Amino acid sequence: MNSRQRAYLGSMATNMDAIFQIGKASLTPEIVEALDQALEKRELIKVSVLKNCADDPREIAEMIAERTRSQVVKVIGKKMIFYRQPKKNPKIKLPE
């Protein structure tokens, strides 16, 4: 993914609400499974890390991307944005 595509996806996600929150339990298999399903349906999701989570948001983002086979668009503070192109019928058309 190039910088233009990241900027495009980041601008799309600015008005989105975080659909998942990661707390003190950090990444559980249930959260990873739910994120995987959300990415399949929505393509672009926003996740927030709560203050009681001791882990670094950038490390959490890398683990989520690896486990869900998605790409990290941005990590800003405690907010993370992920994108994964679906196998069929993509809703989001990325710029070249």
The first five atom37 places (N, CA, C, CB, O) and aatype in JSON, in Angstrom:
{
  "aatype": [12, 2, 15, 1, 5, 1, 0, 18, 10, 7, 15, 12, 0, 16, 2, 12, 3, 0, 9, 13, 5, 9, 7, 11, 0, 15, 10, 16, 14, 6, 9, 19, 6, 0, 10, 3, 5, 0, 10, 6, 11, 1, 6, 10, 9, 11, 19, 15, 19, 10, 11, 2, 4, 0, 3, 3, 14, 1, 6, 9, 0, 6, 12, 9, 0, 6, 1, 16, 1, 15, 5, 19, 19, 11, 19, 9, 7, 11, 11, 12, 9, 13, 18, 1, 5, 14, 11, 11, 2, 14, 11, 9, 11, 10, 14, 6],
  "atom_mask": [
    [1, 1, 1, 1, 1],
    [1, 1, 1, 1, 1],
    [1, 1, 1, 1, 1],
    [1, 1, 1, 1, 1],
    [1, 1, 1, 1, 1],
    [1, 1, 1, 1, 1],
    [1, 1, 1, 1, 1],
    [1, 1, 1, 1, 1],
    [1, 1, 1, 1, 1],
    [1, 1, 1, 0, 1],
    [1, 1, 1, 1, 1],
    [1, 1, 1, 1, 1],
    [1, 1, 1, 1, 1],
    [1, 1, 1, 1, 1],
    [1, 1, 1, 1, 1],
    [1, 1, 1, 1, 1],
    [1, 1, 1, 1, 1],
    [1, 1, 1, 1, 1],
    [1, 1, 1, 1, 1],
    [1, 1, 1, 1, 1],
    [1, 1, 1, 1, 1],
    [1, 1, 1, 1, 1],
    [1, 1, 1, 0, 1],
    [1, 1, 1, 1, 1],
    [1, 1, 1, 1, 1],
    [1, 1, 1, 1, 1],
    [1, 1, 1, 1, 1],
    [1, 1, 1, 1, 1],
    [1, 1, 1, 1, 1],
    [1, 1, 1, 1, 1],
    [1, 1, 1, 1, 1],
    [1, 1, 1, 1, 1],
    [1, 1, 1, 1, 1],
    [1, 1, 1, 1, 1],
    [1, 1, 1, 1, 1],
    [1, 1, 1, 1, 1],
    [1, 1, 1, 1, 1],
    [1, 1, 1, 1, 1],
    [1, 1, 1, 1, 1],
    [1, 1, 1, 1, 1],
    [1, 1, 1, 1, 1],
    [1, 1, 1, 1, 1],
    [1, 1, 1, 1, 1],
    [1, 1, 1, 1, 1],
    [1, 1, 1, 1, 1],
    [1, 1, 1, 1, 1],
    [1, 1, 1, 1, 1],
    [1, 1, 1, 1, 1],
    [1, 1, 1, 1, 1],
    [1, 1, 1, 1, 1],
    [1, 1, 1, 1, 1],
    [1, 1, 1, 1, 1],
    [1, 1, 1, 1, 1],
    [1, 1, 1, 1, 1],
    [1, 1, 1, 1, 1],
    [1, 1, 1, 1, 1],
    [1, 1, 1, 1, 1],
    [1, 1, 1, 1, 1],
    [1, 1, 1, 1, 1],
    [1, 1, 1, 1, 1],
    [1, 1, 1, 1, 1],
    [1, 1, 1, 1, 1],
    [1, 1, 1, 1, 1],
    [1, 1, 1, 1, 1],
    [1, 1, 1, 1, 1],
    [1, 1, 1, 1, 1],
    [1, 1, 1, 1, 1],
    [1, 1, 1, 1, 1],
    [1, 1, 1, 1, 1],
    [1, 1, 1, 1, 1],
    [1, 1, 1, 1, 1],
    [1, 1, 1, 1, 1],
    [1, 1, 1, 1, 1],
    [1, 1, 1, 1, 1],
    [1, 1, 1, 1, 1],
    [1, 1, 1, 1, 1],
    [1, 1, 1, 0, 1],
    [1, 1, 1, 1, 1],
    [1, 1, 1, 1, 1],
    [1, 1, 1, 1, 1],
    [1, 1, 1, 1, 1],
    [1, 1, 1, 1, 1],
    [1, 1, 1, 1, 1],
    [1, 1, 1, 1, 1],
    [1, 1, 1, 1, 1],
    [1, 1, 1, 1, 1],
    [1, 1, 1, 1, 1],
    [1, 1, 1, 1, 1],
    [1, 1, 1, 1, 1],
    [1, 1, 1, 1, 1],
    [1, 1, 1, 1, 1],
    [1, 1, 1, 1, 1],
    [1, 1, 1, 1, 1],
    [1, 1, 1, 1, 1],
    [1, 1, 1, 1, 1],
    [1, 1, 1, 1, 1]
  ],
  "atom_positions": [
    [[0.85, -1.17, 0.0], [0.0, 0.0, 0.0], [0.9, 1.24, 0.0], [-0.96, -0.01, 1.22], [1.81, 1.35, 0.82]],
    [[0.63, 2.16, -0.92], [1.46, 3.36, -0.99], [0.89, 4.49, -0.14], [1.6, 3.82, -2.45], [-0.19, 4.35, 0.44]],
    [[1.61, 5.59, -0.06], [1.22, 6.69, 0.83], [-0.09, 7.35, 0.39], [2.32, 7.73, 0.89], [-0.86, 7.81, 1.23]],
    [[-0.33, 7.41, -0.9], [-1.59, 8.0, -1.39], [-2.78, 7.16, -0.95], [-1.56, 8.13, -2.93], [-3.81, 7.7, -0.54]],
    [[-2.64, 5.84, -1.03], [-3.72, 4.96, -0.61], [-3.94, 5.05, 0.9], [-3.4, 3.51, -1.02], [-5.07, 5.04, 1.37]],
    [[-2.84, 5.13, 1.66], [-2.96, 5.29, 3.12], [-3.69, 6.59, 3.46], [-1.57, 5.27, 3.79], [-4.56, 6.6, 4.33]],
    [[-3.33, 7.67, 2.79], [-3.97, 8.96, 3.05], [-5.46, 8.9, 2.7], [-3.28, 10.07, 2.23], [-6.29, 9.44, 3.44]],
    [[-5.79, 8.25, 1.6], [-7.19, 8.11, 1.18], [-7.98, 7.33, 2.22], [-7.27, 7.41, -0.19], [-9.07, 7.75, 2.63]],
    [[-7.44, 6.2, 2.66], [-8.14, 5.38, 3.66], [-8.2, 6.1, 5.0], [-7.43, 4.03, 3.82], [-9.21, 6.01, 5.71]],
    [[-7.14, 6.81, 5.36], [-7.15, 7.58, 6.6], [-8.22, 8.66, 6.6], [0.0, 0.0, 0.0], [-8.88, 8.89, 7.61]],
    [[-8.39, 9.33, 5.45], [-9.42, 10.37, 5.37], [-10.82, 9.76, 5.44], [-9.26, 11.17, 4.06], [-11.73, 10.38, 5.98]],
    [[-10.98, 8.55, 4.9], [-12.28, 7.87, 5.0], [-12.6, 7.51, 6.44], [-12.29, 6.61, 4.11], [-13.76, 7.51, 6.84]],
    [[-11.58, 7.2, 7.22], [-11.78, 6.72, 8.58], [-11.91, 7.84, 9.61], [-10.64, 5.81, 8.97], [-12.24, 7.57, 10.76]],
    [[-11.66, 9.08, 9.22], [-11.7, 10.16, 10.21], [-13.08, 10.32, 10.84], [-11.29, 11.47, 9.56], [-13.17, 10.64, 12.03]],
    [[-14.13, 10.1, 10.1], [-15.48, 10.27, 10.63], [-16.04, 8.98, 11.23], [-16.39, 10.78, 9.55], [-17.16, 8.97, 11.75]],
    [[-15.29, 7.9, 11.15], [-15.75, 6.62, 11.69], [-15.57, 6.58, 13.2], [-14.99, 5.46, 11.03], [-14.65, 7.2, 13.75]],
    [[-16.45, 5.85, 13.85], [-16.27, 5.58, 15.28], [-15.5, 4.28, 15.42], [-17.64, 5.5, 16.02], [-15.56, 3.4, 14.55]],
    [[-14.77, 4.17, 16.52], [-14.04, 2.92, 16.79], [-15.08, 1.83, 17.1], [-13.02, 3.09, 17.99], [-15.94, 2.02, 17.96]],
    [[-14.99, 0.7, 16.41], [-15.97, -0.36, 16.63], [-15.48, -1.39, 17.64], [-16.32, -1.05, 15.33], [-16.26, -2.23, 18.09]],
    [[-14.21, -1.33, 18.0], [-13.66, -2.23, 19.02], [-12.79, -1.43, 19.97], [-12.84, -3.38, 18.37], [-12.17, -0.43, 19.59]],
    [[-12.76, -1.88, 21.23], [-11.89, -1.29, 22.23], [-11.07, -2.4, 22.86], [-12.71, -0.51, 23.3], [-11.6, -3.45, 23.23]],
    [[-9.79, -2.17, 22.97], [-8.9, -3.16, 23.57], [-8.54, -2.68, 24.97], [-7.61, -3.38, 22.7], [-8.0, -1.58, 25.14]],
    [[-8.84, -3.5, 25.96], [-8.64, -3.11, 27.35], [-7.47, -3.82, 28.0], [0.0, 0.0, 0.0], [-6.51, -4.2, 27.32]],
    [[-7.56, -4.02, 29.32], [-6.43, -4.56, 30.07], [-6.12, -6.01, 29.72], [-6.69, -4.45, 31.54], [-5.01, -6.47, 29.97]],
    [[-7.08, -6.75, 29.15], [-6.82, -8.13, 28.73], [-6.0, -8.17, 27.44], [-8.14, -8.9, 28.54], [-5.55, -9.24, 27.02]],
    [[-5.81, -7.02, 26.82], [-5.07, -6.88, 25.57], [-5.71, -7.72, 24.46], [-3.61, -7.29, 25.76], [-6.94, -7.75, 24.35]],
    [[-4.92, -8.39, 23.65], [-5.46, -9.15, 22.51], [-5.82, -10.57, 22.94], [-4.44, -9.18, 21.35], [-4.95, -11.35, 23.31]],
    [[-7.09, -10.87, 22.88], [-7.54, -12.24, 23.14], [-7.92, -12.87, 21.82], [-8.75, -12.26, 24.14], [-8.18, -12.15, 20.85]],
    [[-7.96, -14.18, 21.74], [-8.37, -14.84, 20.49], [-9.78, -14.42, 20.05], [-8.32, -16.35, 20.66], [-10.06, -14.36, 18.85]],
    [[-10.65, -14.12, 21.0], [-12.01, -13.7, 20.66], [-12.02, -12.34, 19.96], [-12.88, -13.64, 21.92], [-12.76, -12.13, 19.01]],
    [[-11.18, -11.44, 20.45], [-11.1, -10.11, 19.82], [-10.53, -10.23, 18.42], [-10.23, -9.16, 20.67], [-11.02, -9.59, 17.49]],
    [[-9.5, -11.04, 18.26], [-8.89, -11.23, 16.93], [-9.92, -11.81, 15.96], [-7.65, -12.16, 17.01], [-9.99, -11.37, 14.81]],
    [[-10.71, -12.77, 16.41], [-11.74, -13.37, 15.55], [-12.8, -12.34, 15.17], [-12.4, -14.57, 16.26], [-13.23, -12.29, 14.02]],
    [[-13.22, -11.53, 16.14], [-14.22, -10.5, 15.86], [-13.67, -9.44, 14.9], [-14.67, -9.84, 17.16], [-14.4, -8.98, 14.01]],
    [[-12.4, -9.06, 15.06], [-11.78, -8.11, 14.14], [-11.7, -8.68, 12.74], [-10.38, -7.73, 14.63], [-11.92, -7.97, 11.76]],
    [[-11.39, -9.96, 12.64], [-11.31, -10.64, 11.34], [-12.66, -10.6, 10.64], [-10.84, -12.1, 11.52], [-12.73, -10.3, 9.45]],
    [[-13.72, -10.89, 11.36], [-15.06, -10.86, 10.78], [-15.47, -9.45, 10.38], [-16.08, -11.45, 11.76], [-16.09, -9.25, 9.34]],
    [[-15.13, -8.46, 11.21], [-15.46, -7.07, 10.89], [-14.73, -6.6, 9.64], [-15.12, -6.16, 12.07], [-15.3, -5.88, 8.82]],
    [[-13.47, -7.0, 9.5], [-12.71, -6.63, 8.3], [-13.31, -7.25, 7.05], [-11.24, -7.05, 8.45], [-13.31, -6.63, 5.99]],
    [[-13.81, -8.46, 7.17], [-14.42, -9.13, 6.01], [-15.68, -8.39, 5.56], [-14.74, -10.59, 6.35], [-15.96, -8.31, 4.36]],
    [[-16.44, -7.86, 6.51], [-17.68, -7.17, 6.17], [-17.48, -5.71, 5.79], [-18.63, -7.24, 7.33], [-18.13, -5.21, 4.87]],
    [[-16.56, -5.02, 6.49], [-16.44, -3.57, 6.33], [-15.24, -3.12, 5.53], [-16.39, -2.94, 7.65], [-15.25, -2.02, 4.98]],
    [[-14.21, -3.91, 5.44], [-12.94, -3.59, 4.78], [-12.07, -2.61, 5.57], [-13.21, -3.01, 3.41], [-10.86, -2.8, 5.66]],
    [[-12.67, -1.58, 6.15], [-11.94, -0.53, 6.86], [-12.53, -0.41, 8.26], [-11.99, 0.84, 6.09], [-13.73, -0.15, 8.4]],
    [[-11.71, -0.59, 9.29], [-12.21, -0.48, 10.66], [-11.28, 0.37, 11.51], [-12.37, -1.88, 11.29], [-10.09, 0.51, 11.21]],
    [[-11.84, 0.92, 12.58], [-11.07, 1.71, 13.53], [-11.18, 1.02, 14.89], [-11.57, 3.2, 13.59], [-12.26, 0.59, 15.3]],
    [[-10.05, 0.92, 15.58], [-9.98, 0.27, 16.88], [-9.31, 1.24, 17.85], [-9.2, -1.09, 16.81], [-8.36, 1.93, 17.48]],
    [[-9.8, 1.28, 19.08], [-9.15, 2.12, 20.08], [-8.6, 1.26, 21.21], [-10.13, 3.17, 20.64], [-9.11, 0.19, 21.5]],
    [[-7.54, 1.76, 21.83], [-6.91, 1.1, 22.97], [-7.26, 1.92, 24.21], [-5.34, 0.95, 22.78], [-7.01, 3.12, 24.25]],
    [[-7.82, 1.27, 25.2], [-8.21, 1.96, 26.42], [-6.99, 2.3, 27.27], [-9.2, 1.11, 27.23], [-5.91, 1.72, 27.09]],
    [[-7.16, 3.23, 28.19], [-6.04, 3.68, 29.03], [-5.52, 2.58, 29.95], [-6.46, 4.87, 29.86], [-4.36, 2.61, 30.35]],
    [[-6.38, 1.61, 30.31], [-5.94, 0.57, 31.24], [-5.16, -0.56, 30.55], [-7.15, -0.01, 31.96], [-4.78, -1.52, 31.21]],
    [[-4.94, -0.46, 29.27], [-4.13, -1.44, 28.54], [-2.66, -1.02, 28.63], [-4.6, -1.56, 27.03], [-2.31, 0.1, 28.26]],
    [[-1.83, -1.92, 29.11], [-0.42, -1.6, 29.33], [0.43, -1.72, 28.07], [0.15, -2.5, 30.41], [1.55, -1.21, 28.02]],
    [[-0.08, -2.39, 27.04], [0.7, -2.63, 25.83], [0.75, -1.39, 24.93], [0.12, -3.81, 25.05], [-0.14, -0.54, 24.97]],
    [[1.8, -1.31, 24.12], [1.99, -0.21, 23.18], [1.02, -0.37, 22.0], [3.46, -0.15, 22.68], [0.95, -1.45, 21.41]],
    [[0.27, 0.69, 21.64], [-0.68, 0.59, 20.52], [-0.04, 0.17, 19.2], [-1.37, 1.91, 20.34], [-0.67, -0.52, 18.41]],
    [[1.2, 0.59, 18.94], [1.86, 0.2, 17.69], [2.15, -1.3, 17.65], [3.18, 0.99, 17.5], [2.0, -1.94, 16.61]],
    [[2.56, -1.85, 18.79], [2.8, -3.3, 18.85], [1.5, -4.07, 18.69], [3.48, -3.69, 20.17], [1.46, -5.1, 18.01]],
    [[0.43, -3.58, 19.32], [-0.88, -4.23, 19.19], [-1.33, -4.18, 17.74], [-1.92, -3.54, 20.11], [-1.86, -5.16, 17.21]],
    [[-1.12, -3.04, 17.09], [-1.52, -2.89, 15.68], [-0.79, -3.9, 14.79], [-1.24, -1.46, 15.19], [-1.4, -4.51, 13.91]],
    [[0.5, -4.08, 15.02], [1.27, -5.04, 14.22], [0.77, -6.47, 14.44], [2.76, -4.94, 14.57], [0.69, -7.26, 13.5]],
    [[0.45, -6.8, 15.69], [-0.06, -8.14, 15.99], [-1.42, -8.37, 15.34], [-0.17, -8.36, 17.51], [-1.68, -9.45, 14.8]],
    [[-2.29, -7.36, 15.4], [-3.61, -7.49, 14.77], [-3.47, -7.67, 13.27], [-4.48, -6.26, 15.09], [-4.12, -8.52, 12.67]],
    [[-2.61, -6.86, 12.65], [-2.41, -6.95, 11.2], [-1.89, -8.33, 10.81], [-1.42, -5.86, 10.73], [-2.33, -8.9, 9.8]],
    [[-0.97, -8.86, 11.59], [-0.41, -10.17, 11.29], [-1.45, -11.28, 11.44], [0.79, -10.46, 12.21], [-1.55, -12.17, 10.59]],
    [[-2.24, -11.21, 12.51], [-3.21, -12.27, 12.79], [-4.45, -12.21, 11.92], [-3.62, -12.21, 14.23], [-5.09, -13.24, 11.69]],
    [[-4.8, -11.03, 11.43], [-5.99, -10.91, 10.58], [-5.64, -10.77, 9.1], [-6.81, -9.7, 11.02], [-6.53, -10.65, 8.26]],
    [[-4.34, -10.8, 8.77], [-3.87, -10.63, 7.4], [-4.4, -9.32, 6.79], [-4.29, -11.83, 6.53], [-4.85, -9.29, 5.65]],
    [[-4.33, -8.26, 7.59], [-4.77, -6.95, 7.14], [-3.57, -6.0, 7.12], [-5.9, -6.39, 8.06], [-2.44, -6.41, 7.4]],
    [[-3.82, -4.75, 6.78], [-2.75, -3.76, 6.74], [-3.09, -2.63, 7.71], [-2.55, -3.22, 5.3], [-4.24, -2.2, 7.82]],
    [[-2.06, -2.16, 8.41], [-2.24, -1.02, 9.3], [-2.2, 0.24, 8.43], [-1.12, -0.98, 10.42], [-1.21, 0.5, 7.74]],
    [[-3.29, 1.01, 8.46], [-3.33, 2.26, 7.71], [-2.65, 3.35, 8.52], [-4.8, 2.66, 7.36], [-1.77, 4.05, 8.02]],
    [[-3.06, 3.49, 9.8], [-2.5, 4.52, 10.67], [-2.61, 4.08, 12.12], [-3.21, 5.87, 10.47], [-3.51, 3.33, 12.49]],
    [[-1.69, 4.57, 12.92], [-1.8, 4.48, 14.37], [-1.56, 5.9, 14.88], [-0.77, 3.43, 15.01], [-0.46, 6.44, 14.75]],
    [[-2.6, 6.49, 15.45], [-2.49, 7.84, 15.98], [-2.89, 7.78, 17.45], [-3.39, 8.86, 15.18], [-4.05, 7.56, 17.78]],
    [[-1.91, 7.97, 18.31], [-2.18, 7.88, 19.74], [-2.68, 6.49, 20.1], [0.0, 0.0, 0.0], [-1.95, 5.51, 19.95]],
    [[-3.9, 6.41, 20.57], [-4.48, 5.12, 20.96], [-5.53, 4.65, 19.96], [-5.1, 5.23, 22.35], [-6.31, 3.74, 20.26]],
    [[-5.57, 5.24, 18.77], [-6.5, 4.83, 17.71], [-5.72, 4.15, 16.6], [-7.3, 6.06, 17.15], [-4.64, 4.6, 16.21]],
    [[-6.29, 3.06, 16.08], [-5.65, 2.31, 15.0], [-6.66, 2.1, 13.88], [-5.1, 0.93, 15.51], [-7.85, 1.89, 14.14]],
    [[-6.2, 2.17, 12.64], [-7.05, 1.97, 11.48], [-6.47, 0.82, 10.67], [-7.17, 3.27, 10.62], [-5.28, 0.78, 10.38]],
    [[-7.35, -0.13, 10.3], [-6.94, -1.31, 9.55], [-7.75, -1.43, 8.27], [-7.09, -2.58, 10.4], [-8.91, -1.03, 8.21]],
    [[-7.1, -1.99, 7.24], [-7.76, -2.23, 5.95], [-7.4, -3.62, 5.45], [-7.37, -1.15, 4.91], [-6.26, -4.06, 5.55]],
    [[-8.41, -4.29, 4.91], [-8.16, -5.56, 4.23], [-9.11, -5.64, 3.05], [-8.34, -6.77, 5.19], [-10.33, -5.51, 3.2]],
    [[-8.55, -5.86, 1.87], [-9.37, -5.99, 0.67], [-10.06, -7.35, 0.7], [-8.51, -5.84, -0.62], [-9.42, -8.37, 0.93]],
    [[-11.38, -7.37, 0.46], [-12.1, -8.64, 0.5], [-11.78, -9.51, -0.71], [-13.61, -8.39, 0.58], [-11.27, -9.03, -1.72]],
    [[-12.1, -10.79, -0.58], [-11.83, -11.72, -1.68], [-12.7, -11.43, -2.89], [-12.05, -13.15, -1.21], [-12.27, -11.59, -4.03]],
    [[-13.96, -11.01, -2.64], [-14.84, -10.66, -3.75], [-15.67, -9.43, -3.41], [-15.76, -11.84, -4.09], [-15.94, -9.15, -2.25]],
    [[-16.05, -8.72, -4.43], [-16.88, -7.51, -4.34], [-16.32, -6.43, -3.4], [-18.25, -7.89, -3.88], [-16.96, -6.12, -2.39]],
    [[-15.15, -5.86, -3.7], [-14.64, -4.79, -2.84], [-15.53, -3.54, -2.91], [-13.19, -4.42, -3.25], [-15.98, -3.15, -3.99]],
    [[-15.79, -2.93, -1.76], [-16.62, -1.73, -1.69], [-15.77, -0.46, -1.86], [-17.38, -1.68, -0.35], [-16.25, 0.54, -2.39]],
    [[-14.52, -0.53, -1.41], [-13.64, 0.64, -1.44], [-12.71, 0.52, -2.65], [-12.82, 0.76, -0.12], [-12.01, -0.47, -2.81]],
    [[-12.72, 1.56, -3.49], [-11.83, 1.6, -4.65], [-10.62, 2.47, -4.29], [-12.56, 2.15, -5.92], [-10.75, 3.67, -4.09]],
    [[-9.46, 1.83, -4.21], [-8.23, 2.53, -3.86], [-7.67, 3.29, -5.06], [-7.19, 1.55, -3.32], [-7.73, 2.78, -6.18]],
    [[-7.12, 4.49, -4.85], [-6.45, 5.2, -5.95], [-5.15, 4.49, -6.32], [-6.17, 6.67, -5.56], [-4.56, 3.78, -5.5]],
    [[-4.71, 4.7, -7.53], [-3.46, 4.05, -8.0], [-2.25, 4.66, -7.37], [-3.33, 4.13, -9.5], [-1.13, 4.23, -7.66]]
  ]
}
